[in-house]
Structure formats: C-alpha cells, structure tokens
Amino acid sequence: MTNYLDFEKPLAEIEGKAEELRAMARANEEMDIEDEARALDAKAATLLRDLYKKLTPWRKCQIARHPERPHCKDYIEALFSEYTPLAGDRNFADDDAVMGGLARLDDRPVVVIGHEKGHDTQSRLKRNFGMARPEGYRKAVRLMDLADRFRLPVITLVDTPGAFPGKGAEERGQSEAIARSTEKCLQIGVPLLSVIIGEGGSGGAVAFATADRLAMLEHSVYSVISPEGCASILWKDAEKMREAAEALRLTAQDLHKLGVADRIIPEPLGGAHRDAPETIQAVGDTLRQMLDELQETAPEQLIAARRRKFLDMGAHGLAA
C-alpha cells in the first residue's frame, strides 16, 4: 500500500477508487469495470503531473522524507558487488546509523559510506532513524583513511535529518567527530563522490558530503538545519516550517544555482519511491560519470581543487 503525503490526498482517493473497482472485478469475474478503472488511472496520472509540476520547498522536504524512498542499503545492494561491511570506530562502538565498507562499482574497487534510516519500526530504531552518533563519524574517518591508503575512491550516500543530539553523543564529542570527518574529506587524495539521496541535514550531512562532486536527487533537500528547527529558532513556532523551507534555499534546484550541488539526478514522476529501480539506476549512472571525470586526477590536484571548491562557495553565492 502506497503511503500518500498530505498534499497527495486527492490522488489517493482516485487511485483508491481504481483499486477498489479492480478488487470487485477479481471477486466477481462477470463484472466488466476495466474501462472505468482505466479512466480513473488516466485522471490520476494527470493529477500526479499537476501536483509535481511546481513543488514548494516544504513539499520537497516531505518527499525527501517519504518512508518508502530507497535508502542507503537499497543502493548498496543494487549498485555494488562484493560489498564487505566494516564495523566499528576502533574506539567505542559500532554505529548502525552509518553503513560502510569495501565494494565494487562495476569492476572498480571503492569504499562506500552512507546513512541508513531503516524501513520499518524495528530497523528504524536499530538505525536510530539515520542520525549518527560520534562513533559513526569516527567509523567514516577510519574508512576514508583506509581508502586513502589503498588509493580507493570514496562514495558517500547522504540521508540524515542530522547528527544525533542526545546526551551520550555530546559526552563522546559529537561536534568534534563531525569536524574530524569533514576535515578528513578535505585531506584524502582519492576521488570523493557524494549523493544526497533524501535529507541532507546540518553538519551530520556535511561530514560526508564535503566532496569533489556532489549530486542531489531531484526531490532531495540539503540545509544547515531542518525547516522545523529553523522555524522554532526564528519564530518560536515550529508550524512556520513552510516559511522556513522557503527561506533556507534547501532544494536541489536552489543549491545547483548556488554552486553547492554539481548536478541534479532526475526522479520518476511522483518521487523516487514510485520507481525505486529507476532511481537507483540513475544514481549509479551518475556515480560512474563522476568517477570517470576524476579517476585520472593526481592526488595533490584533487585535494587542492576540493579545498578551492569550498573556499569559493560563498563568493559564488554572493555573485549569484
């Protein structure tokens, strides 16, 4: 059963009626309702196009958070072969919110790292809803060091509302761990590719996305704070999240204009969750293209260009 977002309620009614008609026909083979069902399908398709023709930033946030959207685990299973997970930060614990290990993209060995939110209640609790603790970022640093040592490209898949803000995480140095991960992204002499596959929230996302190439799915979002958090701080009212989403310039389209995102990956009509295999394939094609662009670049050139990219980012935004 499809999970419909609040602005998709009219679509849910039409698609629900079409499914009811088909269920009645299955129960009674003498009923001929296919013409009526097809008419409803056509009406639903038109409405879907209209709904997704011009989405507001807040609606894009809702799509980026859709529970059926493909997550890091789905991309790893579909795009990479010989995936060998590597666990733990060699200091405190393993963090299930961060997946990472050795793999192959086609025939190319890589290190892949990503946030995993989980698909059901049990897995979401285990993965802490994609909110990494310090040990998750320290695990990422360990894996990036490994990649640098063995000259393996790094691919990161970002999907997090932000780093976990709990008491234990703060006691174990959450801010320092995020800063070290961001620093490590700037230091490694191998290609670093990042894709925002859902939410890119705050420093928890930046710690994985300080990359040579940053791609965003069409309906993904990337910002310094969630719209709800921003609204709570600025207006003391989390219900003003729509206004905050507008002000944050968090959509892929805004960030591409500002020079933060290097490219936008199209999604199927209705969002990535309506055709996960197509979305995953598009992400894979983009990763291959970005890797081809960088694979012959010398380590010192990669590091210099990556640092320059981020130092120039504010100037680019002002010029825009």
Contacts in CASP RR format, 6 or more apart in sequence:
PFRMAT RR
TARGET T0000
AUTHOR 0000-0000-0000
METHOD contacts of the structure
MODEL  1
MTNYLDFEKPLAEIEGKAEELRAMARANEEMDIEDEARALDAKAATLLRD
LYKKLTPWRKCQIARHPERPHCKDYIEALFSEYTPLAGDRNFADDDAVMG
GLARLDDRPVVVIGHEKGHDTQSRLKRNFGMARPEGYRKAVRLMDLADRF
RLPVITLVDTPGAFPGKGAEERGQSEAIARSTEKCLQIGVPLLSVIIGEG
GSGGAVAFATADRLAMLEHSVYSVISPEGCASILWKDAEKMREAAEALRL
TAQDLHKLGVADRIIPEPLGGAHRDAPETIQAVGDTLRQMLDELQETAPE
QLIAARRRKFLDMGAHGLAA
2 12 0 8 1.000
2 15 0 8 1.000
2 68 0 8 1.000
3 66 0 8 1.000
3 67 0 8 1.000
3 68 0 8 1.000
3 273 0 8 1.000
4 11 0 8 1.000
4 12 0 8 1.000
5 59 0 8 1.000
5 62 0 8 1.000
5 63 0 8 1.000
5 66 0 8 1.000
6 62 0 8 1.000
7 51 0 8 1.000
7 59 0 8 1.000
7 62 0 8 1.000
8 51 0 8 1.000
10 47 0 8 1.000
11 44 0 8 1.000
11 47 0 8 1.000
11 48 0 8 1.000
11 51 0 8 1.000
14 40 0 8 1.000
14 43 0 8 1.000
14 44 0 8 1.000
14 47 0 8 1.000
15 40 0 8 1.000
15 44 0 8 1.000
17 40 0 8 1.000
18 37 0 8 1.000
18 40 0 8 1.000
18 41 0 8 1.000
18 44 0 8 1.000
21 33 0 8 1.000
21 36 0 8 1.000
21 37 0 8 1.000
21 40 0 8 1.000
22 33 0 8 1.000
22 37 0 8 1.000
24 31 0 8 1.000
24 33 0 8 1.000
25 31 0 8 1.000
25 32 0 8 1.000
25 33 0 8 1.000
25 34 0 8 1.000
25 37 0 8 1.000
48 269 0 8 1.000
48 270 0 8 1.000
49 269 0 8 1.000
51 270 0 8 1.000
52 269 0 8 1.000
52 270 0 8 1.000
52 271 0 8 1.000
55 63 0 8 1.000
55 219 0 8 1.000
56 242 0 8 1.000
56 245 0 8 1.000
56 246 0 8 1.000
57 221 0 8 1.000
57 227 0 8 1.000
57 242 0 8 1.000
57 245 0 8 1.000
57 246 0 8 1.000
57 248 0 8 1.000
57 249 0 8 1.000
57 250 0 8 1.000
57 251 0 8 1.000
57 254 0 8 1.000
58 227 0 8 1.000
58 241 0 8 1.000
58 242 0 8 1.000
58 245 0 8 1.000
58 246 0 8 1.000
60 219 0 8 1.000
60 220 0 8 1.000
60 221 0 8 1.000
60 245 0 8 1.000
60 250 0 8 1.000
60 251 0 8 1.000
61 199 0 8 1.000
61 221 0 8 1.000
61 227 0 8 1.000
61 241 0 8 1.000
61 245 0 8 1.000
61 250 0 8 1.000
63 69 0 8 1.000
63 219 0 8 1.000
63 270 0 8 1.000
63 271 0 8 1.000
64 198 0 8 1.000
64 199 0 8 1.000
64 219 0 8 1.000
64 220 0 8 1.000
64 221 0 8 1.000
65 161 0 8 1.000
65 198 0 8 1.000
65 199 0 8 1.000
66 271 0 8 1.000
66 272 0 8 1.000
66 273 0 8 1.000
67 119 0 8 1.000
68 273 0 8 1.000
69 197 0 8 1.000
69 198 0 8 1.000
69 271 0 8 1.000
69 272 0 8 1.000
69 273 0 8 1.000
69 276 0 8 1.000
70 197 0 8 1.000
70 272 0 8 1.000
70 273 0 8 1.000
70 276 0 8 1.000
70 279 0 8 1.000
70 280 0 8 1.000
71 116 0 8 1.000
71 117 0 8 1.000
71 118 0 8 1.000
71 119 0 8 1.000
71 159 0 8 1.000
71 197 0 8 1.000
72 99 0 8 1.000
72 114 0 8 1.000
72 115 0 8 1.000
72 116 0 8 1.000
72 117 0 8 1.000
72 157 0 8 1.000
72 159 0 8 1.000
72 197 0 8 1.000
73 99 0 8 1.000
73 116 0 8 1.000
73 118 0 8 1.000
74 276 0 8 1.000
74 280 0 8 1.000
75 157 0 8 1.000
75 197 0 8 1.000
75 280 0 8 1.000
75 283 0 8 1.000
76 83 0 8 1.000
76 99 0 8 1.000
76 103 0 8 1.000
76 112 0 8 1.000
76 157 0 8 1.000
77 83 0 8 1.000
78 277 0 8 1.000
78 280 0 8 1.000
79 105 0 8 1.000
79 280 0 8 1.000
79 283 0 8 1.000
79 284 0 8 1.000
79 287 0 8 1.000
80 103 0 8 1.000
80 104 0 8 1.000
80 105 0 8 1.000
80 110 0 8 1.000
80 112 0 8 1.000
81 103 0 8 1.000
81 104 0 8 1.000
82 102 0 8 1.000
82 103 0 8 1.000
82 104 0 8 1.000
83 101 0 8 1.000
83 102 0 8 1.000
83 103 0 8 1.000
83 112 0 8 1.000
84 101 0 8 1.000
84 102 0 8 1.000
84 103 0 8 1.000
85 99 0 8 1.000
85 100 0 8 1.000
85 101 0 8 1.000
86 100 0 8 1.000
86 101 0 8 1.000
86 102 0 8 1.000
86 139 0 8 1.000
86 142 0 8 1.000
86 143 0 8 1.000
86 146 0 8 1.000
87 94 0 8 1.000
87 139 0 8 1.000
88 94 0 8 1.000
88 95 0 8 1.000
88 135 0 8 1.000
88 136 0 8 1.000
88 139 0 8 1.000
88 142 0 8 1.000
89 95 0 8 1.000
89 134 0 8 1.000
89 135 0 8 1.000
89 136 0 8 1.000
89 138 0 8 1.000
89 139 0 8 1.000
89 141 0 8 1.000
89 142 0 8 1.000
90 142 0 8 1.000
91 135 0 8 1.000
91 138 0 8 1.000
92 134 0 8 1.000
92 135 0 8 1.000
92 138 0 8 1.000
92 172 0 8 1.000
93 135 0 8 1.000
94 135 0 8 1.000
94 136 0 8 1.000
94 139 0 8 1.000
95 128 0 8 1.000
95 132 0 8 1.000
95 133 0 8 1.000
95 135 0 8 1.000
95 136 0 8 1.000
95 139 0 8 1.000
96 116 0 8 1.000
96 126 0 8 1.000
96 127 0 8 1.000
96 128 0 8 1.000
97 115 0 8 1.000
97 116 0 8 1.000
97 127 0 8 1.000
97 128 0 8 1.000
97 129 0 8 1.000
97 130 0 8 1.000
97 131 0 8 1.000
97 132 0 8 1.000
97 133 0 8 1.000
97 136 0 8 1.000
97 160 0 8 1.000
97 164 0 8 1.000
98 113 0 8 1.000
98 114 0 8 1.000
98 115 0 8 1.000
98 116 0 8 1.000
98 132 0 8 1.000
98 136 0 8 1.000
98 137 0 8 1.000
98 139 0 8 1.000
98 140 0 8 1.000
99 112 0 8 1.000
99 113 0 8 1.000
99 114 0 8 1.000
99 115 0 8 1.000
99 116 0 8 1.000
100 111 0 8 1.000
100 112 0 8 1.000
100 113 0 8 1.000
100 114 0 8 1.000
100 139 0 8 1.000
100 140 0 8 1.000
100 143 0 8 1.000
101 111 0 8 1.000
101 112 0 8 1.000
101 113 0 8 1.000
101 143 0 8 1.000
102 109 0 8 1.000
102 110 0 8 1.000
102 111 0 8 1.000
102 152 0 8 1.000
103 109 0 8 1.000
103 110 0 8 1.000
103 111 0 8 1.000
103 112 0 8 1.000
104 110 0 8 1.000
105 155 0 8 1.000
105 284 0 8 1.000
105 287 0 8 1.000
105 288 0 8 1.000
105 291 0 8 1.000
106 288 0 8 1.000
108 153 0 8 1.000
108 291 0 8 1.000
109 152 0 8 1.000
110 147 0 8 1.000
110 152 0 8 1.000
110 153 0 8 1.000
110 154 0 8 1.000
110 155 0 8 1.000
111 143 0 8 1.000
111 144 0 8 1.000
111 146 0 8 1.000
111 147 0 8 1.000
111 152 0 8 1.000
111 153 0 8 1.000
111 154 0 8 1.000
111 155 0 8 1.000
112 154 0 8 1.000
112 155 0 8 1.000
112 156 0 8 1.000
112 157 0 8 1.000
113 140 0 8 1.000
113 143 0 8 1.000
113 144 0 8 1.000
113 154 0 8 1.000
113 155 0 8 1.000
113 156 0 8 1.000
113 157 0 8 1.000
113 208 0 8 1.000
114 156 0 8 1.000
114 157 0 8 1.000
114 158 0 8 1.000
114 159 0 8 1.000
114 208 0 8 1.000
115 130 0 8 1.000
115 132 0 8 1.000
115 157 0 8 1.000
115 158 0 8 1.000
115 159 0 8 1.000
115 160 0 8 1.000
115 208 0 8 1.000
116 127 0 8 1.000
116 130 0 8 1.000
116 159 0 8 1.000
117 124 0 8 1.000
117 127 0 8 1.000
117 129 0 8 1.000
117 130 0 8 1.000
117 159 0 8 1.000
117 160 0 8 1.000
118 124 0 8 1.000
118 126 0 8 1.000
118 127 0 8 1.000
118 129 0 8 1.000
118 130 0 8 1.000
128 164 0 8 1.000
129 161 0 8 1.000
130 159 0 8 1.000
130 160 0 8 1.000
130 161 0 8 1.000
130 162 0 8 1.000
131 160 0 8 1.000
131 161 0 8 1.000
131 162 0 8 1.000
131 163 0 8 1.000
131 164 0 8 1.000
131 165 0 8 1.000
132 160 0 8 1.000
132 162 0 8 1.000
132 163 0 8 1.000
132 164 0 8 1.000
132 204 0 8 1.000
133 163 0 8 1.000
133 164 0 8 1.000
133 168 0 8 1.000
133 169 0 8 1.000
133 172 0 8 1.000
133 174 0 8 1.000
134 169 0 8 1.000
134 172 0 8 1.000
134 173 0 8 1.000
134 174 0 8 1.000
134 176 0 8 1.000
134 177 0 8 1.000
135 172 0 8 1.000
135 177 0 8 1.000
136 177 0 8 1.000
137 163 0 8 1.000
137 177 0 8 1.000
137 178 0 8 1.000
137 180 0 8 1.000
137 181 0 8 1.000
137 204 0 8 1.000
137 207 0 8 1.000
138 177 0 8 1.000
138 180 0 8 1.000
138 181 0 8 1.000
140 156 0 8 1.000
140 181 0 8 1.000
140 184 0 8 1.000
140 207 0 8 1.000
140 208 0 8 1.000
141 177 0 8 1.000
141 180 0 8 1.000
141 181 0 8 1.000
141 184 0 8 1.000
143 154 0 8 1.000
144 154 0 8 1.000
144 181 0 8 1.000
144 184 0 8 1.000
144 185 0 8 1.000
144 188 0 8 1.000
144 192 0 8 1.000
145 184 0 8 1.000
145 188 0 8 1.000
146 152 0 8 1.000
147 153 0 8 1.000
147 154 0 8 1.000
147 188 0 8 1.000
147 190 0 8 1.000
148 187 0 8 1.000
148 188 0 8 1.000
148 189 0 8 1.000
148 190 0 8 1.000
151 190 0 8 1.000
152 190 0 8 1.000
153 190 0 8 1.000
153 191 0 8 1.000
153 192 0 8 1.000
153 193 0 8 1.000
153 291 0 8 1.000
153 294 0 8 1.000
153 295 0 8 1.000
154 188 0 8 1.000
154 190 0 8 1.000
154 191 0 8 1.000
154 192 0 8 1.000
154 193 0 8 1.000
155 193 0 8 1.000
155 194 0 8 1.000
155 195 0 8 1.000
155 287 0 8 1.000
156 192 0 8 1.000
156 193 0 8 1.000
156 194 0 8 1.000
156 195 0 8 1.000
156 208 0 8 1.000
156 209 0 8 1.000
156 211 0 8 1.000
157 194 0 8 1.000
157 195 0 8 1.000
157 197 0 8 1.000
158 194 0 8 1.000
158 195 0 8 1.000
158 196 0 8 1.000
158 197 0 8 1.000
158 198 0 8 1.000
158 199 0 8 1.000
158 200 0 8 1.000
158 205 0 8 1.000
158 208 0 8 1.000
158 209 0 8 1.000
158 222 0 8 1.000
159 196 0 8 1.000
159 197 0 8 1.000
159 198 0 8 1.000
159 199 0 8 1.000
159 200 0 8 1.000
160 199 0 8 1.000
160 200 0 8 1.000
160 201 0 8 1.000
160 204 0 8 1.000
160 205 0 8 1.000
161 199 0 8 1.000
161 200 0 8 1.000
161 201 0 8 1.000
161 226 0 8 1.000
162 199 0 8 1.000
162 200 0 8 1.000
162 201 0 8 1.000
162 202 0 8 1.000
162 203 0 8 1.000
162 204 0 8 1.000
162 205 0 8 1.000
162 226 0 8 1.000
163 169 0 8 1.000
163 174 0 8 1.000
163 178 0 8 1.000
163 202 0 8 1.000
163 203 0 8 1.000
163 204 0 8 1.000
163 207 0 8 1.000
164 174 0 8 1.000
165 174 0 8 1.000
166 174 0 8 1.000
177 207 0 8 1.000
178 203 0 8 1.000
178 204 0 8 1.000
178 206 0 8 1.000
178 207 0 8 1.000
179 207 0 8 1.000
181 207 0 8 1.000
181 208 0 8 1.000
182 203 0 8 1.000
182 206 0 8 1.000
182 207 0 8 1.000
182 210 0 8 1.000
185 192 0 8 1.000
185 207 0 8 1.000
185 208 0 8 1.000
185 209 0 8 1.000
185 210 0 8 1.000
185 211 0 8 1.000
185 306 0 8 1.000
186 210 0 8 1.000
186 303 0 8 1.000
186 306 0 8 1.000
186 307 0 8 1.000
186 310 0 8 1.000
187 303 0 8 1.000
188 303 0 8 1.000
189 299 0 8 1.000
189 300 0 8 1.000
189 302 0 8 1.000
189 303 0 8 1.000
190 299 0 8 1.000
190 302 0 8 1.000
191 212 0 8 1.000
191 213 0 8 1.000
191 290 0 8 1.000
191 291 0 8 1.000
191 294 0 8 1.000
191 295 0 8 1.000
191 297 0 8 1.000
191 302 0 8 1.000
192 210 0 8 1.000
192 211 0 8 1.000
192 212 0 8 1.000
192 213 0 8 1.000
192 302 0 8 1.000
192 306 0 8 1.000
193 211 0 8 1.000
193 212 0 8 1.000
193 213 0 8 1.000
193 215 0 8 1.000
193 287 0 8 1.000
193 290 0 8 1.000
193 291 0 8 1.000
193 294 0 8 1.000
194 208 0 8 1.000
194 209 0 8 1.000
194 210 0 8 1.000
194 211 0 8 1.000
194 213 0 8 1.000
194 214 0 8 1.000
194 215 0 8 1.000
195 214 0 8 1.000
195 215 0 8 1.000
195 216 0 8 1.000
195 217 0 8 1.000
195 265 0 8 1.000
195 283 0 8 1.000
195 286 0 8 1.000
195 287 0 8 1.000
196 205 0 8 1.000
196 209 0 8 1.000
196 214 0 8 1.000
196 215 0 8 1.000
196 216 0 8 1.000
196 217 0 8 1.000
196 220 0 8 1.000
196 221 0 8 1.000
196 222 0 8 1.000
196 252 0 8 1.000
196 261 0 8 1.000
197 217 0 8 1.000
197 220 0 8 1.000
197 272 0 8 1.000
197 283 0 8 1.000
198 217 0 8 1.000
198 219 0 8 1.000
198 220 0 8 1.000
198 221 0 8 1.000
199 205 0 8 1.000
199 220 0 8 1.000
199 221 0 8 1.000
199 222 0 8 1.000
200 209 0 8 1.000
200 220 0 8 1.000
200 221 0 8 1.000
200 222 0 8 1.000
200 223 0 8 1.000
201 221 0 8 1.000
201 222 0 8 1.000
201 223 0 8 1.000
201 224 0 8 1.000
201 225 0 8 1.000
201 226 0 8 1.000
202 223 0 8 1.000
202 224 0 8 1.000
202 225 0 8 1.000
202 226 0 8 1.000
203 224 0 8 1.000
205 222 0 8 1.000
209 222 0 8 1.000
210 306 0 8 1.000
210 310 0 8 1.000
211 306 0 8 1.000
212 290 0 8 1.000
212 294 0 8 1.000
212 302 0 8 1.000
212 305 0 8 1.000
212 306 0 8 1.000
212 309 0 8 1.000
213 262 0 8 1.000
213 263 0 8 1.000
213 290 0 8 1.000
213 293 0 8 1.000
213 294 0 8 1.000
214 260 0 8 1.000
214 261 0 8 1.000
214 262 0 8 1.000
215 261 0 8 1.000
215 262 0 8 1.000
215 263 0 8 1.000
215 264 0 8 1.000
215 265 0 8 1.000
215 283 0 8 1.000
215 286 0 8 1.000
215 287 0 8 1.000
215 290 0 8 1.000
216 222 0 8 1.000
216 252 0 8 1.000
216 255 0 8 1.000
216 256 0 8 1.000
216 261 0 8 1.000
216 263 0 8 1.000
216 264 0 8 1.000
216 265 0 8 1.000
217 252 0 8 1.000
217 264 0 8 1.000
217 265 0 8 1.000
217 267 0 8 1.000
217 272 0 8 1.000
217 279 0 8 1.000
217 283 0 8 1.000
218 252 0 8 1.000
218 264 0 8 1.000
218 265 0 8 1.000
218 266 0 8 1.000
218 267 0 8 1.000
218 271 0 8 1.000
219 252 0 8 1.000
219 267 0 8 1.000
219 271 0 8 1.000
219 272 0 8 1.000
220 252 0 8 1.000
221 250 0 8 1.000
221 251 0 8 1.000
221 252 0 8 1.000
222 250 0 8 1.000
222 252 0 8 1.000
222 255 0 8 1.000
222 260 0 8 1.000
222 261 0 8 1.000
223 248 0 8 1.000
223 249 0 8 1.000
223 250 0 8 1.000
224 248 0 8 1.000
225 233 0 8 1.000
225 248 0 8 1.000
226 241 0 8 1.000
227 241 0 8 1.000
227 242 0 8 1.000
227 244 0 8 1.000
227 245 0 8 1.000
227 248 0 8 1.000
227 250 0 8 1.000
228 238 0 8 1.000
228 241 0 8 1.000
228 244 0 8 1.000
229 238 0 8 1.000
229 241 0 8 1.000
229 244 0 8 1.000
230 241 0 8 1.000
230 244 0 8 1.000
230 247 0 8 1.000
230 248 0 8 1.000
231 237 0 8 1.000
231 238 0 8 1.000
231 239 0 8 1.000
231 240 0 8 1.000
231 241 0 8 1.000
231 243 0 8 1.000
231 244 0 8 1.000
232 238 0 8 1.000
234 240 0 8 1.000
234 244 0 8 1.000
235 243 0 8 1.000
235 244 0 8 1.000
249 255 0 8 1.000
249 258 0 8 1.000
252 261 0 8 1.000
252 264 0 8 1.000
253 264 0 8 1.000
255 261 0 8 1.000
256 262 0 8 1.000
256 263 0 8 1.000
256 264 0 8 1.000
257 320 0 8 1.000
258 313 0 8 1.000
258 316 0 8 1.000
258 317 0 8 1.000
258 320 0 8 1.000
259 313 0 8 1.000
259 316 0 8 1.000
259 317 0 8 1.000
259 320 0 8 1.000
260 313 0 8 1.000
262 290 0 8 1.000
263 286 0 8 1.000
263 290 0 8 1.000
265 279 0 8 1.000
265 282 0 8 1.000
265 283 0 8 1.000
265 286 0 8 1.000
266 282 0 8 1.000
267 279 0 8 1.000
267 282 0 8 1.000
268 274 0 8 1.000
268 275 0 8 1.000
268 278 0 8 1.000
268 279 0 8 1.000
271 279 0 8 1.000
272 279 0 8 1.000
294 302 0 8 1.000
297 305 0 8 1.000
END
